[in-house]
């Protein structure tokens, strides 16, 4: 079937779905409809202040923090899709959310969409289009933004990266219940976060302030999904006074195997516990400080279709933020630093794994040929900082300059214990990536035209050790390749938006971005990483890979009437040196056609093209019909 026929088929299906009317507070998946019980104590009325980019020069740090609803505003916005309606974003984040290539998802949607993790919320949200996901388990979702995949996408706040490409994802460590808002930037249309083709700017819950003196509040939530007997419970405690506050939340979730459409059990059980705590202090009227800690403990996670399950996983994340609205240099200064580390261990010995993929016991080596098994342990960490200064040249014009550093460490072992000790490991050797970047971004509102542009340069170097336990020293990938790599990357973009009249706005953008190969793409050595749909695929890295280079154009049209909002955007991307897979060995006969090996390789040119659209109409004051494609 040609791509034209596929496009027409998709259009027919999507347009049929657009006309389905849903109440925004009741849209749930039929087989996972939750029973929710929510209890709250002593929660005062909320009074969030809205902001716009031209207010930034006048707002103080304490006002900036109070403009964000830190006490949990779960009310529905007036519109899912209108980015310019007042929200609980502070002016600096509103500036990012107003980009033509960005969608804003508010944290309250986690309850109405029965979402579990942050990437799950983004993929389910009705207020973001162009986002999809590969749903691996009920609590593990790998996000896609306009077709871009893991490695091409960056998650910021703290910089979050998967420790292992198949069993860990960008945002599955962060429960959606503690998310305040997320901004999805659909293309290389920002330079604030690092080298990538799409970005998620994540704002976790922050500490509240109370002008009338010390107050404390509590909230309890419980969600149950019948399919898989999944329980999600959370207890939250917040408190504070005029110039300080805290937010503490504990979540506990469990689930068993769910059933597919023909009632076949799918091994996907899990146990998960997380602790989130943040404390903030306003040093004076212009300076504030916030410290955040995140702890995640998971056990007995089953991954259907993949080689390994996880026995246990532990994540510790730390973040510190400092804001100054009257710095010596510039008009606004923000500094953030972070460190997060994930360690987990898994194997192939689960009963569900033996039931779903019985061939594993013959594919993985054993003397008898019938009881082979594998063990994996993974350690990954992200450390870095980001400094940025805003210069308000006028109420209509702002320049942001900054610098950041991102350091990634990873180590993966895939061991088949019955093989000889000097040749039983198929790892990603201990390796690291250092990225030092400089960026500048310019915002101008020359009504009816608004312009945003930016540029960035990154200096990236990577390294991996050559001597690894259980790996022959003459392994080809180590012998022929230079394991020290250096990349100089740059990116630039221009976005323009014009008001055609009181109701219609047109926008267009052009961007160029580069991103370095991941440590997996560079250094994997026949690891069983399920990056392809066929889960039993071993992958090999190439230390000589070139960075990917994307050029993207986008055009859009948005309408805004009193009772209706609508819009459509189209994009086209050309990616030079796209990192794809080269089949290097076919399945062996004894594998029964299940196992093959691939190697990461650059292709001359890949293209991604598509469009997205949305529409909503207010039927009643409390009922809105919406659809998107």
C-alpha positions as CSV (number, residue, x, y, z in Angstrom):
1,X,0.0,0.0,0.0
2,X,1.5,3.4,-1.0
3,X,1.9,6.2,1.5
4,X,-0.9,8.2,-0.3
5,X,-3.3,5.3,0.4
6,X,-2.2,5.1,4.0
7,X,-2.7,8.9,4.4
8,X,-6.2,8.7,2.9
9,X,-7.1,5.8,5.2
10,X,-5.8,7.6,8.2
11,X,-7.7,10.8,7.3
12,X,-11.0,8.9,6.9
13,X,-10.5,7.1,10.3
14,X,-9.4,10.3,12.0
15,X,-12.2,12.5,10.7
16,X,-14.7,9.8,11.8
17,X,-13.3,10.1,15.3
18,X,-13.3,13.9,15.4
19,X,-17.1,14.1,15.5
20,X,-17.3,11.9,18.6
21,X,-18.5,14.2,21.4
22,X,-17.0,13.7,24.8
23,X,-17.4,15.5,28.1
24,X,-13.9,16.5,29.0
25,X,-14.3,15.2,32.6
26,X,-15.5,11.7,31.7
27,X,-13.3,10.5,28.8
28,X,-11.8,7.2,30.0
29,X,-10.6,4.0,28.3
30,X,-13.4,1.5,28.4
31,X,-11.3,-1.4,29.8
32,X,-9.5,0.7,32.4
33,X,-12.3,2.9,33.8
34,X,-11.2,3.9,37.3
35,X,-13.1,4.2,40.5
36,X,-11.6,7.3,42.1
37,X,-12.0,8.4,45.8
38,X,-10.5,11.7,46.7
39,X,-10.5,13.2,50.2
40,X,-9.1,16.7,51.0
41,X,-8.8,18.5,54.3
42,X,-8.5,22.2,55.1
43,X,-7.8,23.4,51.5
44,X,-8.3,27.2,51.3
45,X,-9.8,28.9,48.2
46,X,-7.3,29.3,45.4
47,X,-6.4,32.6,43.8
48,X,-3.8,32.0,41.1
49,X,-2.6,35.0,39.2
50,X,-2.3,34.8,35.5
51,X,0.6,36.3,33.6
52,X,1.8,37.0,30.1
53,X,5.2,37.6,28.7
54,X,5.0,41.4,28.8
55,X,4.5,41.3,32.6
56,X,7.8,39.6,33.2
57,X,9.8,42.8,34.0
58,X,7.4,43.9,36.7
59,X,6.9,40.6,38.7
60,X,9.0,39.9,41.8
61,X,10.2,36.4,42.7
62,X,7.7,36.0,45.5
63,X,4.9,37.2,43.3
64,X,6.2,34.8,40.6
65,X,6.1,31.9,43.0
66,X,2.6,32.8,44.3
67,X,1.3,33.2,40.7
68,X,1.7,29.4,40.4
69,X,-1.1,27.5,42.1
70,X,1.0,25.5,44.6
71,X,-2.0,24.3,46.6
72,X,-3.4,22.1,43.8
73,X,-5.9,23.8,41.4
74,X,-7.8,20.9,39.9
75,X,-10.4,23.0,38.2
76,X,-10.9,22.7,34.5
77,X,-9.5,25.5,32.3
78,X,-11.8,27.5,30.1
79,X,-10.3,25.8,27.0
80,X,-8.2,22.8,26.4
81,X,-6.5,24.2,23.3
82,X,-6.2,28.0,23.6
83,X,-2.7,28.6,24.7
84,X,-3.3,32.3,25.3
85,X,-6.1,32.0,27.9
86,X,-4.9,32.8,31.5
87,X,-3.5,29.7,33.2
88,X,-1.6,29.1,36.5
89,X,1.7,29.4,34.7
90,X,4.1,32.0,35.8
91,X,5.1,34.6,33.2
92,X,8.4,33.0,32.3
93,X,6.8,29.6,31.6
94,X,3.9,31.3,29.8
95,X,6.4,32.7,27.4
96,X,7.6,29.2,26.5
97,X,4.0,27.8,26.4
98,X,2.9,30.5,23.9
99,X,5.4,29.3,21.2
100,X,3.5,28.2,18.1
101,X,5.3,24.8,18.3
102,X,4.3,24.1,21.9
103,X,1.4,22.5,23.8
104,X,0.7,22.9,27.5
105,X,-0.6,20.0,29.6
106,X,-1.8,20.8,33.1
107,X,-1.4,18.4,36.0
108,X,-5.1,18.1,36.8
109,X,-5.6,16.0,33.7
110,X,-3.9,13.1,35.4
111,X,-7.2,12.6,37.4
112,X,-9.6,13.0,34.5
113,X,-7.5,10.8,32.1
114,X,-6.5,8.2,34.8
115,X,-2.9,8.6,33.8
116,X,-0.1,7.0,35.9
117,X,3.3,8.4,34.9
118,X,4.2,11.8,33.3
119,X,4.8,10.3,29.8
120,X,1.5,8.5,30.1
121,X,-0.3,11.8,30.9
122,X,1.3,13.5,27.8
123,X,0.2,10.7,25.5
124,X,-3.4,10.6,26.9
125,X,-3.9,14.4,27.2
126,X,-6.6,15.9,25.0
127,X,-4.9,19.3,25.2
128,X,-1.8,18.2,23.3
129,X,-1.7,17.0,19.7
130,X,1.1,15.4,17.8
131,X,2.1,13.2,20.8
132,X,1.8,9.4,20.9
133,X,3.4,6.6,22.9
134,X,4.6,3.1,22.9
135,X,2.8,1.6,25.9
136,X,5.2,-1.0,27.3
137,X,3.5,-1.7,30.7
138,X,0.7,0.0,32.7
139,X,3.4,2.2,34.3
140,X,5.9,2.4,31.5
141,X,5.2,4.5,28.4
142,X,7.8,5.6,25.8
143,X,6.8,9.0,24.4
144,X,6.9,10.1,20.8
145,X,6.7,13.7,19.6
146,X,5.9,14.1,15.9
147,X,7.6,10.7,15.3
148,X,10.8,11.5,17.2
149,X,11.8,8.8,19.6
150,X,13.9,8.3,22.7
151,X,17.4,9.7,22.3
152,X,16.0,12.5,20.1
153,X,13.8,13.9,22.9
154,X,14.9,15.7,26.0
155,X,13.0,16.0,29.3
156,X,14.0,18.9,31.4
157,X,13.4,20.5,34.7
158,X,16.1,18.2,35.9
159,X,17.5,16.5,32.8
160,X,16.0,12.9,32.8
161,X,17.4,10.2,30.5
162,X,16.5,6.5,30.4
163,X,19.1,4.2,32.1
164,X,18.2,1.4,29.6
165,X,16.4,2.0,26.3
166,X,13.8,-0.7,26.6
167,X,13.1,-1.2,30.3
168,X,13.3,2.5,31.3
169,X,11.9,5.6,29.6
170,X,12.4,9.3,29.8
171,X,9.6,10.2,32.2
172,X,8.3,7.0,33.7
173,X,10.1,7.7,37.0
174,X,7.8,10.7,37.7
175,X,4.2,10.1,38.8
176,X,1.7,12.3,37.0
177,X,0.0,13.2,40.3
178,X,3.0,15.3,41.4
179,X,3.2,17.2,38.0
180,X,2.1,20.8,38.0
181,X,2.3,21.3,34.2
182,X,4.3,20.1,31.2
183,X,5.2,22.0,28.0
184,X,5.8,19.8,24.9
185,X,7.8,21.6,22.3
186,X,7.2,19.7,19.0
187,X,10.4,20.2,17.1
188,X,13.8,21.9,17.5
189,X,12.0,25.2,18.3
190,X,13.9,25.9,21.6
191,X,17.5,26.1,22.5
192,X,17.1,26.2,26.3
193,X,17.3,22.4,27.0
194,X,20.2,20.8,25.0
195,X,20.7,19.2,21.6
196,X,17.5,17.5,20.5
197,X,14.6,17.3,18.1
198,X,11.8,17.7,20.7
199,X,11.5,18.7,24.3
200,X,9.3,18.3,27.4
201,X,9.7,21.1,30.0
202,X,8.5,19.5,33.2
203,X,7.3,21.5,36.2
204,X,6.8,19.4,39.3
205,X,4.7,20.5,42.3
206,X,6.3,23.3,44.2
207,X,6.0,24.6,47.8
208,X,3.0,26.8,48.6
209,X,2.9,30.2,50.3
210,X,0.2,31.5,52.6
211,X,-0.2,35.3,53.1
212,X,-2.2,34.8,56.4
213,X,0.5,32.9,58.3
214,X,1.2,29.2,58.7
215,X,-1.3,26.8,57.2
216,X,-1.3,23.1,56.3
217,X,-3.4,21.0,54.0
218,X,-3.7,17.3,53.2
219,X,-5.1,15.3,50.3
220,X,-5.8,11.6,49.8
221,X,-6.5,10.0,46.4
222,X,-7.2,6.4,45.4
223,X,-7.7,5.0,41.9
224,X,-8.7,1.5,40.9
225,X,-8.6,0.0,37.5
226,X,-10.5,-3.3,37.0
227,X,-8.4,-4.7,34.3
228,X,-5.3,-6.0,36.1
229,X,-6.7,-5.1,39.5
230,X,-4.5,-1.9,39.5
231,X,-4.5,0.2,42.6
232,X,-3.0,3.7,42.7
233,X,-3.0,5.5,46.1
234,X,-1.4,8.8,47.1
235,X,-1.2,10.9,50.3
236,X,-0.1,14.5,50.1
237,X,0.7,17.0,52.9
238,X,1.5,20.7,52.2
239,X,2.1,23.6,54.4
240,X,3.9,26.9,54.8
241,X,3.7,30.6,55.7
242,X,4.4,33.9,53.9
243,X,7.9,33.2,52.8
244,X,8.4,29.4,53.0
245,X,6.5,26.2,52.3
246,X,6.8,22.5,51.8
247,X,5.1,19.8,49.7
248,X,5.4,16.1,50.6
249,X,3.7,13.3,48.8
250,X,3.8,9.5,49.0
251,X,2.4,7.2,46.3
252,X,1.9,3.4,46.3
253,X,0.6,1.3,43.4
254,X,0.3,-2.3,42.5
255,X,-1.1,-4.3,39.6
256,X,-1.4,-7.9,38.3
257,X,-1.6,-9.2,34.7
258,X,-4.2,-7.5,32.6
259,X,-6.2,-9.3,29.9
260,X,-6.2,-8.5,26.2
261,X,-9.3,-8.2,24.0
262,X,-9.7,-12.0,23.8
263,X,-9.1,-12.5,27.5
264,X,-5.6,-13.8,27.3
265,X,-3.5,-12.7,30.3
266,X,-0.6,-10.4,29.5
267,X,2.3,-10.6,32.0
268,X,2.5,-7.0,33.3
269,X,2.3,-7.0,37.1
270,X,4.1,-4.4,39.1
271,X,4.7,-2.9,42.6
272,X,5.8,0.7,42.8
273,X,6.4,3.2,45.7
274,X,7.5,6.8,45.4
275,X,8.3,9.7,47.7
276,X,8.4,13.3,46.6
277,X,9.4,16.2,48.8
278,X,10.1,19.8,48.1
279,X,10.8,22.8,50.4
280,X,11.1,26.4,49.3
281,X,12.2,29.6,51.0
282,X,11.9,33.3,49.8
283,X,15.2,34.9,50.8
284,X,13.7,38.4,50.2
285,X,11.2,39.9,47.8
286,X,13.3,39.2,44.8
287,X,15.2,35.9,45.6
288,X,13.8,32.4,46.3
289,X,15.2,28.9,46.6
290,X,13.6,25.5,46.2
291,X,15.1,22.1,46.9
292,X,13.4,18.9,45.7
293,X,14.0,15.2,46.4
294,X,12.4,12.2,44.5
295,X,12.7,8.6,45.5
296,X,11.3,5.7,43.5
297,X,11.3,2.0,44.5
298,X,9.9,-0.6,42.2
299,X,9.9,-4.4,42.4
300,X,8.6,-7.3,40.3
301,X,7.9,-5.4,37.1
302,X,7.0,-7.6,34.1
303,X,7.5,-6.4,30.5
304,X,5.5,-8.4,28.0
305,X,7.4,-9.2,24.8
306,X,10.8,-8.2,26.1
307,X,13.7,-10.4,27.2
308,X,14.1,-9.1,30.7
309,X,11.8,-8.3,33.6
310,X,12.9,-6.0,36.5
311,X,13.4,-7.5,39.9
312,X,14.0,-4.2,41.6
313,X,14.6,-0.6,40.5
314,X,15.7,2.4,42.6
315,X,15.8,6.0,41.5
316,X,17.1,9.0,43.6
317,X,16.7,12.5,42.2
318,X,17.8,15.8,43.6
319,X,17.2,19.3,42.3
320,X,18.0,22.8,43.5
321,X,16.6,26.0,42.0
322,X,17.4,29.6,42.6
323,X,15.5,32.6,41.2
324,X,16.4,36.3,41.3
325,X,14.2,39.0,39.8
326,X,16.6,41.8,40.5
327,X,20.0,40.4,39.7
328,X,23.1,42.6,39.3
329,X,23.4,41.3,35.7
330,X,20.2,41.3,33.6
331,X,16.5,41.5,34.7
332,X,15.9,38.0,35.8
333,X,18.2,35.1,36.7
334,X,17.5,31.5,37.2
335,X,19.9,28.7,38.2
336,X,19.1,25.0,38.6
337,X,21.3,22.1,39.3
338,X,20.4,18.4,39.5
339,X,21.6,14.8,40.0
340,X,19.5,11.7,39.5
341,X,20.6,8.1,39.5
342,X,18.7,4.9,38.5
343,X,19.9,1.4,39.3
344,X,18.1,-1.8,38.6
345,X,18.5,-5.5,38.2
346,X,16.4,-7.9,36.1
347,X,16.4,-11.5,34.7
348,X,14.4,-13.9,32.5
349,X,13.3,-16.3,35.2
350,X,9.8,-15.0,35.8
351,X,6.9,-17.4,35.3
352,X,5.1,-15.0,33.1
353,X,8.2,-14.7,30.9
354,X,8.4,-18.5,30.5
355,X,4.7,-18.6,29.7
356,X,4.8,-15.9,27.0
357,X,8.3,-16.6,25.5
358,X,9.1,-20.2,26.2
359,X,11.8,-20.1,23.4
360,X,14.0,-18.0,25.7
361,X,15.2,-21.1,27.5
362,X,16.7,-22.5,24.3
363,X,17.8,-19.1,22.8
364,X,19.8,-18.2,25.9
365,X,22.7,-20.6,26.4
366,X,22.6,-23.6,28.7
367,X,24.5,-27.0,28.7
368,X,21.2,-28.9,28.4
369,X,19.8,-26.5,25.9
370,X,16.5,-26.2,27.8
371,X,17.2,-24.0,30.9
372,X,19.1,-21.0,29.6
373,X,18.6,-17.7,31.4
374,X,20.0,-14.2,31.5
375,X,20.6,-11.5,34.1
376,X,20.9,-7.8,33.6
377,X,22.0,-5.0,35.9
378,X,21.9,-1.3,34.9
379,X,23.3,1.9,36.4
380,X,22.6,5.3,34.9
381,X,23.0,8.8,36.2
382,X,22.4,12.4,35.0
383,X,24.2,15.4,36.6
384,X,24.2,19.0,35.4
385,X,23.3,22.7,35.8
386,X,21.6,25.4,33.8
387,X,22.0,29.2,34.2
388,X,19.9,31.7,32.3
389,X,19.5,35.5,32.3
390,X,16.6,37.5,30.9
391,X,17.1,41.0,29.5
392,X,13.9,43.0,29.0
393,X,14.8,45.4,26.3
394,X,11.3,46.8,26.4
395,X,7.8,45.5,27.4
396,X,7.6,43.9,24.0
397,X,11.1,42.4,23.6
398,X,13.2,40.0,25.7
399,X,16.5,38.3,25.2
400,X,17.4,35.1,27.1
401,X,21.1,34.0,27.3
402,X,22.4,31.0,29.2
403,X,24.8,28.1,29.6
404,X,24.3,24.5,30.7
405,X,26.2,21.3,31.3
406,X,24.8,17.8,31.1
407,X,26.9,14.8,32.2
408,X,25.5,11.3,31.6
409,X,26.9,8.0,33.0
410,X,25.7,4.6,32.1
411,X,26.7,0.9,32.5
412,X,24.7,-2.1,31.4
413,X,25.5,-5.8,31.8
414,X,23.6,-8.6,30.1
415,X,25.0,-11.9,31.4
416,X,24.3,-15.5,30.4
417,X,25.7,-17.4,33.4
418,X,26.2,-20.7,31.7
419,X,28.6,-19.3,29.1
420,X,32.4,-19.2,29.9
421,X,33.2,-16.5,32.5
422,X,35.5,-14.6,30.0
423,X,32.8,-14.5,27.3
424,X,29.3,-14.4,29.0
425,X,28.6,-10.6,29.1
426,X,26.9,-8.5,26.3
427,X,27.2,-5.1,27.9
428,X,27.2,-1.4,27.3
429,X,30.5,-0.8,29.0
430,X,30.9,1.9,31.6
431,X,30.7,5.1,29.5
432,X,29.9,8.8,29.8
433,X,28.9,11.8,27.8
434,X,29.7,15.4,28.6
435,X,27.8,18.2,27.0
436,X,28.6,21.9,27.5
437,X,26.3,24.4,25.8
438,X,25.7,28.1,25.2
439,X,22.4,29.5,24.0
440,X,20.6,32.7,23.2
441,X,16.8,33.2,22.6
442,X,14.9,36.3,21.5
443,X,11.2,37.1,21.9
444,X,9.5,40.1,20.3
445,X,5.8,41.1,20.3
446,X,5.3,43.6,17.4
447,X,1.5,43.2,17.4
448,X,0.0,41.8,15.2
449,X,3.3,40.0,14.6
450,X,5.2,38.0,17.2
451,X,8.7,36.6,16.6
452,X,10.8,34.1,18.5
453,X,14.3,33.0,17.4
454,X,17.3,31.4,19.0
455,X,20.7,29.7,18.5
456,X,22.7,27.2,20.4
457,X,26.2,25.6,20.3
458,X,27.2,22.4,22.1
459,X,30.5,20.7,22.7
460,X,30.0,17.0,23.4
461,X,32.5,14.3,24.2
462,X,31.9,10.7,24.9
463,X,34.1,7.9,26.3
464,X,33.8,4.1,27.2
465,X,36.2,1.8,28.9
466,X,37.7,-1.1,26.9
467,X,38.1,-3.7,29.6
468,X,34.8,-5.2,30.8
469,X,34.2,-8.2,33.0
470,X,33.0,-11.1,30.9
471,X,33.9,-9.6,27.5
472,X,36.9,-10.7,25.3
473,X,39.5,-7.9,25.0
474,X,39.6,-8.4,21.2
475,X,35.9,-7.7,20.7
476,X,35.4,-6.2,17.3
477,X,33.4,-3.2,18.4
478,X,36.3,-2.2,20.8
479,X,39.2,-3.1,18.5
480,X,38.2,-1.1,15.4
481,X,36.5,1.9,16.9
482,X,37.8,5.0,18.6
483,X,35.9,5.0,21.9
484,X,36.6,8.7,22.5
485,X,34.3,10.8,20.4
486,X,33.9,14.6,20.1
487,X,31.0,16.4,18.5
488,X,30.5,20.1,17.9
489,X,26.7,20.7,17.4
490,X,24.6,23.7,16.7
491,X,20.9,24.5,16.3
492,X,18.9,27.6,15.3
493,X,15.2,28.3,14.8
494,X,12.8,31.1,13.8
495,X,9.1,31.1,14.6
496,X,6.6,33.8,13.4
497,X,3.0,34.3,14.4
498,X,0.6,36.9,12.9
499,X,-2.9,37.9,13.9
500,X,-5.0,37.9,10.7
501,X,-8.0,39.4,12.4
502,X,-9.7,39.2,15.8
503,X,-10.3,35.5,15.4
504,X,-7.6,33.9,13.2
505,X,-3.8,33.6,13.7
506,X,-1.3,32.2,11.2
507,X,2.1,30.9,12.2
508,X,5.2,29.4,10.6
509,X,8.6,28.2,11.7
510,X,11.9,26.9,10.3
511,X,14.5,25.1,12.4
512,X,17.8,23.2,12.2
513,X,19.0,21.0,15.0
514,X,21.6,18.3,15.7
515,X,21.8,15.6,18.4
516,X,24.7,13.3,19.3
517,X,24.4,9.5,19.3
518,X,23.3,8.0,22.6
519,X,25.7,5.9,24.6
520,X,23.6,2.9,23.6
521,X,23.9,3.7,19.9
522,X,27.7,4.1,20.3
523,X,28.8,1.3,22.6
524,X,26.2,-1.5,22.9
525,X,27.8,-4.9,22.3
526,X,25.1,-7.4,21.3
527,X,22.9,-6.5,24.3
528,X,19.3,-7.9,24.2
529,X,17.6,-4.4,24.1
530,X,14.1,-4.5,22.7
531,X,14.3,-1.3,20.7
532,X,12.5,-2.9,17.7
533,X,9.0,-4.3,17.9
534,X,10.6,-7.8,17.7
535,X,11.7,-8.0,21.4
536,X,14.3,-10.7,20.9
537,X,16.8,-8.5,19.1
538,X,20.4,-8.0,20.1
539,X,21.8,-4.5,19.2
540,X,25.4,-3.4,18.4
541,X,26.6,0.1,18.6
542,X,29.0,1.9,16.3
543,X,31.5,4.1,18.0
544,X,32.0,6.0,14.6
545,X,28.4,7.1,14.3
546,X,27.8,10.7,13.1
547,X,25.3,13.0,14.8
548,X,21.8,13.3,13.4
549,X,20.9,16.6,11.7
550,X,17.3,17.7,11.3
551,X,15.8,20.5,9.2
552,X,12.1,21.1,9.9
553,X,9.5,23.5,8.6
554,X,6.0,24.0,10.1
555,X,3.0,26.1,9.2
556,X,-0.3,26.5,11.1
557,X,-3.6,28.3,11.3
558,X,-5.6,28.8,14.6
559,X,-9.1,30.1,15.1
560,X,-10.5,31.5,18.4
561,X,-14.2,32.4,18.7
562,X,-16.3,32.9,21.9
563,X,-17.8,29.4,21.8
564,X,-15.3,27.5,19.5
565,X,-11.6,27.0,19.1
566,X,-9.8,25.1,16.2
567,X,-6.5,24.8,14.5
568,X,-4.3,22.8,12.2
569,X,-0.5,22.5,11.8
570,X,1.5,20.7,9.2
571,X,5.3,19.9,9.3
572,X,8.0,18.4,7.2
573,X,11.4,17.2,8.5
574,X,14.5,16.1,6.7
575,X,17.0,14.2,8.9
576,X,20.6,13.8,7.6
577,X,22.5,10.8,9.1
578,X,19.4,9.4,10.7
579,X,20.4,6.6,13.1
580,X,18.6,3.5,12.0
581,X,19.2,-0.3,12.2
582,X,21.2,-2.5,9.9
583,X,20.4,-6.2,10.0
584,X,23.7,-8.1,10.6
585,X,22.5,-11.6,11.3
586,X,19.3,-13.5,10.6
587,X,17.6,-15.8,13.2
588,X,19.3,-19.1,13.7
589,X,17.4,-22.3,13.1
590,X,17.4,-23.2,16.7
591,X,16.0,-19.8,17.7
592,X,12.8,-20.8,15.9
593,X,12.8,-17.6,14.0
594,X,12.7,-15.3,17.0
595,X,16.2,-13.9,17.5
596,X,18.2,-11.6,15.2
597,X,21.0,-9.0,15.5
598,X,21.1,-5.4,14.3
599,X,23.6,-2.6,14.3
600,X,23.0,1.1,14.7
601,X,24.0,2.9,11.5
602,X,23.6,6.3,9.8
603,X,21.3,6.6,6.8
604,X,21.8,9.4,4.2
605,X,18.3,10.9,4.5
606,X,15.1,10.2,6.4
607,X,11.9,12.3,6.2
608,X,9.1,12.8,8.7
609,X,6.0,14.6,7.5
610,X,2.5,15.0,8.9
611,X,-0.2,17.2,10.3
612,X,-2.3,17.6,13.4
613,X,-5.5,19.3,14.0
614,X,-8.0,20.0,16.8
615,X,-11.3,21.6,17.4
616,X,-13.7,22.2,20.3
617,X,-17.1,23.7,20.8
618,X,-18.8,24.9,24.0
619,X,-22.2,23.1,24.0
620,X,-23.1,24.4,27.5
621,X,-21.2,26.3,30.1
622,X,-20.1,23.0,31.7
623,X,-20.0,20.8,28.6
624,X,-17.5,21.0,25.7
625,X,-17.3,18.8,22.6
626,X,-13.8,18.3,21.2
627,X,-11.8,16.2,18.8
628,X,-8.3,16.0,17.5
629,X,-6.3,14.1,14.8
